[in-house]
Amino acid sequence: MTRRELEQMLKGKDGISTYKEAGIILDAFIMSLSEFLLTTGSATIPGFGTFKIVQQKARKGRNPRSGASVDVPAKSKVSFTAATAIKEALNPK
């Protein structure tokens, strides 16, 4: 899904009449979620899922071109776990 497709889906729902309004709402949501993650470490959106900051350990990697061993430093990244409702919708019993 592209940003434009998401804006198109938002447009026309609950008083959002233009792509510009949809873009503003989308930007505000992304910025708010990012700020919340940075301050608390995790964010749960009921019915959608949980975003969590996790630490990836330093490791040894390999340069695919030369085959040389490379040290990959530790870093933070965001992990997402889908809510049960989404998992069940994807895999009906």
Buried (B, 14 or more C-beta within 10 A) or exposed (E): EEEEEEBEEBBEEEEBEEEEBBBEBBEEEEEEBEEEBEEEEBBEEEEEBBBBBEEEEEEEEEEEEEEEEEEEEEEEEEEEEEBEEEEEEEEEE
